[in-house]
Each structure stands twice: as structure tokens, then as C-alpha cells.
Amino acid sequence: MSYTIDGETGAWELVIGLEVHAQVVSNAKLFSGAATAFGAEPNSQVSFIDAGFPGMLPVINRECVAQAVRTGLGLNAQVNLWSRFDRKNYFYADLPQGYQISQYAHPIIGEGKIEIELQDGSTKTIGITRLHLEQDAGKSLHDQHPTKSFIDLNRSGVALMEIVSEPDMRSPEEAGAYLTKLRQILRYLGTCDGNMEEGSMRADVNVSVRKPGEGYRTRCEVKNVNSIRFVMQAVEAEARRQIEVWESGGTVEQETRLFDTGRGVTRSMRSKEDAHDYRYFPDPDLPPLVIEQSWVDQLKAALPELPDQRRARYVRDYGVTPYDAHVLTLEKETAAYYEAVARGRDAKLAANWVMGDLFAAINRTKTSIAEPPVSAADLGALLDLMADNTLSGKLAKEVFEVMVETGRAPGTIVEERGLRQVTDTGAIEAVVDGVLAANADKVAEFRSGKEKLFGFFVGQTMKAMQGKGNPALVNEVLKKKLA
């Protein structure tokens, strides 16, 4: 079902495209050897090139190029063996050169596509227009001094991939799903860490509205949105604003806007520049970037398994549901943890424990799958104790809680606390005999047709055995004795 917003004059359709700036995972910047670590002292990671000193010549970082190619391959996109760097000229206090080195007419990556999954289980393909490499600007700090702005050039020259989508999205949910999927792919590839809170992934959101069946109307760009939730909110807020403008007889002006997360509205920042405003021209200090097809093939052969491939493998080889496979592959770390637990064991049971007990423990202890409260090896060992009948499902849950609290191995906990399940039929028979003798009246009722009492006998037996009786054997012995 298509998503529309109702205005005074009927339904309006949304048209959404995203420009995502993803910081490249590399130890050095795009054109200099300066470091890129997050959180360093201001201006401690700046070379003469990053600071815009005259006469300094940029030199391309091969690893940043490789990361862009890997990303292009992961997006099923065209890799251009010939590309070029241009100067994009504009003045900004934290742009020391007075221009940004970017790619305009000839990007390194051309058209590609991403398949997104929506909440109703449907999928949709979103086109990628291009991916180009560019250097980041520095950062202006306005809260350090009452009358002055400070400039930190640590980010200046850091490699970014700008990934531009086609205007194929039609709802806030689709925009959120696209950004989620793109971030997931980048993380699997290891080309961007996707930490939006650290600014290593930001989105410019292009929004326009139109009547169903109409051509495109004027779009506005909402700049630098730094979370998936805010992207979805910004889409909705900007669409509603534009609908009001059109319906009141006004015209939407093409401009750049900011999203005010506190008030949930967008506000004007500046009129939108066109390409000619930036006076692009080929960077005279950099020759065209020419790469070999054989190198691209080498990078392709070494790519890791991507989320869609891994999800299909889980359904095929592990027999889990498509939904469970989706949840287990959302984060690369979750998938690695799950595979370590499932290897050589009941894969469906492993999925239930990871998505149930483990996720609950992570939420409760405010930890993460990267540093979990119970290691994959220990959770696997717990499942082994269930498989060999040392523990029942109920006892395993008790042991798991102790593992979360103490960080100890399940075998140690079982021995120390005497939690081993009783599988000795003779021992179980003795307890059952005692339970039946103590409840002779109920035994008579059961035998006269009140079969619901069977659950009562099971409960009494398990209580007498402190939950350590093997449930299947307890049921078997009771059936035999009550027959």
C-alpha cells in the first residue's frame, strides 16, 4: 500500500532521496598521512596539506580508494576504472584551502542498487546514482568562548564517501530502512563504522511532495541529519511543511534546511546552491585516478559474506525462519556470535537462546553483543549440557542467570550448586512413589477419570526433586505408576 499524507486538497505523495556521507575506515586521511582517530585533542591530527598551507601537494591514499571500490562492489554498482578529482570552491571558516577536493563529473563508482526490507515483509529496490570520494572539512566550535568560535582541523582532509540514492523512496519508513540497510552493508564490508553519534555517517535528506501521478516538484535538502530516527522525523516534518506551502497558494523554494530535533520542524539555512555556484574544475595537483580491472577483481574475491547472502544461508543451512535470520544478521557481531553458538549444535535452539535470553541479558546489563555478558563459548557449553541431559530447559535458564551475574562457566556452576538433572529412573521412581502415597485421594480421583490431575502429580514430583528431575522421565514413570 502506498504511503500518502492527507492535506486540505486530498492525498500527497512523498519523493525522497538521500545523500549519505560515510567516513572511510582508514588510518590516514585521503590526501595526507595525518591520523584519523576519533576523540583526539583538537588540532593534534593535522598535516600542512590539511591546514591548507601554500605549495603543499596532495597524494591519494590507496587504501581509501580500495575502500570505495569495496563499497561499490557491495552495492552492486559500476566501478569506474577512470575517475577524476575536482575542486569544489566555497568559503567556510573551517575549510582552510577555500575549496574541497571532491569528484563531480567523473566519480569512482557509478549506478548500483540496494534491496530494502519493510515491516510488512515486502522488499523494494532503491537505486544508487553514484558514490564519490571527497575530503571532509574541519569543525567549528561555538560553545568554547563567549565571543569567539574555535576551529578544530582534525577532521579536515578525512576521507568521505558520498553515496547518492535515486529519488526512489516514498515514505519515512522506506528512508529509515534504506539507511539501516546501507549502514549494515558498510559495516559488514568494514568500509565505514556507521557510528552516527560520532559523526562518521551523516545524511542529507532531499524531500519533495506531489499529487499522485504528477511529475516531480521542487525539492528541499535537510542537511546533516545524524540518526535514522531523525531522518524519518525530518522526512515527515519537511513533507508536511511543503504541503502547507503548496496548499496555501505559495511556492516551495529550492533551499537547504536544518532539522530542529527538539521542536520536530525544519528551518531555513540558505538557498540551495547549484553546481555552477561551486565553480568545479579538475584539480590541477592530482592526475586522473586510473585503476586496473585485475585489482578490482582481487578486491571482489576477498569481499566478506554480505547480509543478504548470510541471511539466505541461515534459512537454507540452519533451518531458521526468514525473520530470525533477519534479526541475527542485522549486526555483523551478532551473526558471528550466533554462528559460534550454533556450530555443531541445534541451530534453531541456538537462535532462540541468542534472541531471547542473551538479548534480554544484554538489555538488562546495558552491555553489547561486542562485549556480551556471556561468551559464545559458554552459551554453547550450556546448550551441550541440555543436549546430554545434564540440565533440563528450566535448570538451564537458572544456570544462565548465574552465568550473567558471575561470568562463570556453566559446568562449574552445575557442579558447585548441585544442579545436575536426575536421569536415574530408580531415583525418580522412589520420589514418585512418595508423591502418590501422600496424595492417595487424588490418585483415586485420577483413576476415576479426572485426568487433568496428571499435571498436579508432575508438579509435586518436580517440586520434591527441586526441579532436577528429567521432565520426560518423570512423565514416563508417572504414566506407568498411574496406569
N, C-alpha and C positions, 0 to 999 in steps of 0.2 A: 504494500500500500504506500502510495507516495505521500511525502510529508509536505503539508502546506500550513501557512499561518493565515487565519481569517482576519481581514480588515473590514472597514466600513463598506468597501465596494466588492467584497467577496474574497475568494481564496487567492493567496500569493505563493509563488514557488520561490525557493531559495537556490542560488547558484554560488557554490563555494569552491575556492581553490586555495591551496596552502603553499607557502614558500617556507621551507624549513631550513634553518641554519644549524648544521650539526658540526660540532668541533671534532676535528680529526684526532684519533688516538695516535700520537707520535711523541717522541721525547724532545724533539726540536721543532722550531717554527717553520713556516712554509718557505721562507727565503733566507733564514739565518740560523745559526747554531744555538740561539738562546733557548733556555729550558721552558717547558710549558706547564709545570706542576701547579695544581690549584692551591690557593691559600698562601702563596709565598709573600714575603714582605713587599710592600709597594715598590715598584721600580727596581726590583732586585733581579729581574729576568729580562733585561733589555740590552740588545746589541746596538751598535751605531746604525745599522740598517733599520731596526725597529724604531729608532728615535728620529729617523729622517735626516741624518747628517749628510751634508753635500758630498757627492763623489762616491758614495757607498754603492756597491753593485750587488743586487740580489742574486742568489744562487738557489735553484729549485731543489727541494728536499725530495729525494727519490721515494722515500717511504710514504710521504703524503700522496704522491701520485699513485703508488701501489694501492693505498687505502681507498682512493677514489675509484680505481678500476675494480677492486673487490666489491665495493658498494654497487657500482654499475652492474656487475655480473649478478649480484644478489637481487637486483631489481629487474632482472630480465631485460636489461637495457642495451642499447647500441654503444659499444666502446669506440670512440673516435681515435684512430691512430695518429691523426694530425690535429692539434688544437693550439690555441694561441692565448697569450695573456694580454689584457688591455688595461689602460689606466682609466679609472672612473674618477673624474675630478669633482670634488666638492670640499667646502671648508667646514671643518669641525674642530673644536679645541683639542680633542683627543686623537686627531688624525694628523700626526706630525708632518707627513710628506705633502699634505694638501691634496692627495689623491689616494685611492685604494687600488691595489693591483688585483684585478678580477678577470673573469673570462666573460666576454659578451657575445660576439657573433659566432665564435667557434669554441664551444665548451668541450670538455674531455668526454662527457657522457651525453648521449642523445636520448631518444624516446625509449621508455620502458613501461612496466605496469606492476601493480600490486593488487592482490586479491584480499579483500577485507571480509571479515565475518561479522554479521549483525546479530542482535539479540534474539530475533525470531528464527535464527538458524540459517537464514539465507546468506548468500555471498554476493559480492559485487566487485567488478574490476575497475580500479581507478588508474587512469593513465598518468605516466610521468612524462613531463615535457623535456626536462634536461637536468643534469647535475653539473655544476661548475665549481672549480676551486677558486678561493679568494682568501685574502688575509683579513683578519679581524682588526677593528680599531681598538684604541685604549679605552679607559673607563674614566668618566668624570665623577668626582665625589663631591656632593654639595652639602654634606652634613658634618664636615670635619671642622668648619670655621664659620663664624657668623657672617663674614662679608666676602670670603674668597671661596672659589672652587678649586679642589685639588685634582691633579691628573695622575693616574696610575697607568703606566705603559706596559705592564706585564702582559696584557692580552694583545697588545699591538703586534701584528705580524703572525699571530697564531693561525694555523690553517683551518679554514672552514669549508665544508661542502654545502653549497646552497642547492637544495633539492626542490624543484618546482613541479607541482602537480598540474594536471589539466583541470579545468573547472567542472569536474565530474561529480562533485558531492552535492547532495540535495537536502541534507538535514544536519543538525548538530551531532546526532548520533553517528552519522557517516564520517563526519570530520574527526570525531573522537576515535572511531575505530581505525581510520586511516593513520592517525598519528601514533596510536598504540601499536599497530602492525609495523609501521616504518621503524619505530624505536626498537621493537623486538628484533627485526631483521638486522639493524645496525649493531645491536648488542651481540647477537649470535655471530656476526661477522667479525666482531672486535674492532670495528672501524670508528665507532663513537660510543662513549659510555652511556649516553642518553640521560645524564643527570640534569634534569631541567632546573632543579633548585640551585645547582651550581652554575647555571647559565651555559652548559655545554650543549644544550639543544633548545632552540627558541623558534617560535613560529610567527610568521606574518600571515594574517588571515584576510583573504580577499573575498568580499561578500557583495552580491547584488541581489535584487529581487525582481520578479517579473510575473505577469499574468500567465497562467498555464498556456502553452502553445506559442507564446511570444518569443522574439529574439532576445539577445542579451541587452540589459540596460546598464547604466553607469555603475561601476563598482567602486568601493572604497576599501582601503587597506588598513587593517588594525594591526599595529606594529608590536613586535617583541612580546608576544604572549608566552608565558613560561610554565604553563601546566596544561595537561589535557583537559582537565575540568574547566579551566578558564577559557580555553579555546572554544569549548562547547557553549559556555555562557556568552562569550563575545559574539559568536555567530548569531545567537538568538537576539541579543540586545541590539546589535547593529542592523539586523534584518527588520526588527520592529521599528527602529528609528527611521529607516528608509521608507518603509510602508507608510508611516505617518506623513513624511515629507511629500511623497507622491500623491497621497490621498487628499492632502490639503491644497493641492494645486501647485506645489513647488517642484523644484528640480534637484535631484541629488547631484552634488558637485563631486568630481573625482578628487579625493584627498587622502591624506594619511591621518589616521586617528589613533588614539590610545584607549585601552580598556581600563576603566576605573574599577578595580576588583571589589573595593569597599561598597560602592554605590550600584555596581552592576550595570553601568552605562558606558558608552564610548564617547570620547570628546575629541574635538578637532585639534590636530597638532600642526599640520602645514598642508598647503596644496600639493597634490601628488606631482612629482617630477616625471617628465618623460625622458627617454634615453638621450635625446639631443641636449637636454639640460646638463647632463653629466659630461658632455664632450668626450666621449670614448675615443681613444685611438690606441693602436698597438703599442705595447710598452717597448721603447727603444732599447732598454737594457736586457731584455730577455728574448732569445730566439724562439721560434715556434717550438712547441713541445711535440716531439716525434717519438712514438713508442713502437716496439716490434710486436707483431701478432704472436710470435712464439713466446714472448714474455707474458702476454695476456693469457695464452693457453696454459702456461705454467701456473699463473695465479689462480686460474679457474680450477685446475686439477687439485690444488691444495685447499680449496674452499671447504669450510666445515659444513656439516649437515644443517640445512636451514629449517625454520619452524614447520613449514608445510610438509616437508619430506619426513621430518621426525614424527609429526602427528600421524601421518598415514602409516608409518612403520609401527607405531604403538597400537593402532587399531588392528593392523594386519598380524603382527607377531605376538603382541601381548594380550590381544582379545579384550582390550578396554573399550568403553563406549567413546564415540567421537567427542562428546562433551568432556569426559575425563581426560582424553588425550589433549584437548584444547587447554584445559586448566594446567595440566602437567608440563606443557611446553611453553607456557606464557613467558617464563623466565628460564634462561639457559641453566642457571644454578639449580632450579627446581628439577628440571629434566635430568641433570647429571645425578642429583641426589636420588631421584626415583629409580633411575637405571641401576644404581649401585645396590639399592634395596631389592629390586625385582629380579636381578640376575640369578638364575638358577632356582627361583622360588615361585610361589603362586603370584603371578603378576597382578591379578585383579585384587587380591587381598593386600598386596603391597600398595596399590593405588589408593585403596580405602584408608589404610593407615596414614599414608602421607597426606592425603587431602583432608582427612578427618582429625585424628589425634595430633599429628605433627603440626598442621596449620593452626589448630586451636592452641597448642602449647607455645608456638611462635608468637601468636597474638597476645597471649596471656603474659609471657615473659618479656614482651617487647624486644625480641631478638629478630634475626633474619635467616633466610634459608642459606645465606653465605656463611653465617656463624650460628648454626642451629643448636637448640637446647639438647638434642640427642643426635649423635652422629649417625650417618647412614649405616655404618658397620654395626653399631649397637642395635639399631632398629631391625636390621637384617637378622642379627643373632636372636632377637626377641621372637621374630616370626619362626625361626628354626625351632625354638623351644615350644612353640604351639604345634608345629608340624610333627615333632616327635612325641607329642602328648605329655611333655613335662608340664606345660601350662594350658589351662583352659582359656577361652577368649576373655572371660571375666577376670581371671587371675592376671592375664597378660596386661589388661588395662591398669590393674593395680600396680604391677611392676613398672609399667611405662611411667606412671605418675612419680614413682620413687626415682626412676632414671632422670626425669626432668629436674626434680628437686636436688639430687645429689651428684648427677653426672656420672654415676657408676654403671658398670656393665650389668646386663640382665642376669647372667649366670651367677654373678657374685651376690646379687640381691636375693635371688631364689634360694641359694644355699644359706645365707645369713638369716633369712627370715622364715626359713622352713616352708616355702610356698609351693613346693613341688606337688603337682597334681597326683592324686591317688589313682593308680590304674590297677591295683591289686584287687581282683574280683572277690577274693576271700574277705579282705578288709571291708569292702563295700557291702558285702552280704551281711556281715556282722552288724554294721550300722543300720542297714535296712531292717533287719530282724528286730532291733531295739525300737525303731520308729513304729513299726507295725504293732509290736506288743504294747507300746504306750498309747496307741490310738485304735484299740480293738473295735470300739463303736463305729469309727469312721471306716474301718476295713469292712465291717458288716454292711454299712450303707453303700460302699463302693460295689460290693459283690451283688447287692440287690438292685444294681442298675444306675447308681449315681456316679457315672464315670468321670464327671468334672473334678472329682476329688483327687484324681491322679496327680494333678499339678501341686496339690497340697502336700502329698507324700514326697514328691521330688524336692519341694521347698524345704521340708523338715529334714530330709536326708542331707541336702547340701548345707543347711544351717549347722547340723550336727558335725559335718565334716569341715566346717569353716571355709566352705566354698572350694575345697580342694578335690572333691570327687570328680572323676571324669564324667561329664554330663551324659554322654552316650551310654557308658557302662551303668550309671545309676538308673537310667531309664530301662535298660535291658533287664537288670536284676529285679527292679520293682515289678515289671510286667510279668516276669516269671513267678515271683512270690505271690502276686495278687491273683494270678490265673486260677 
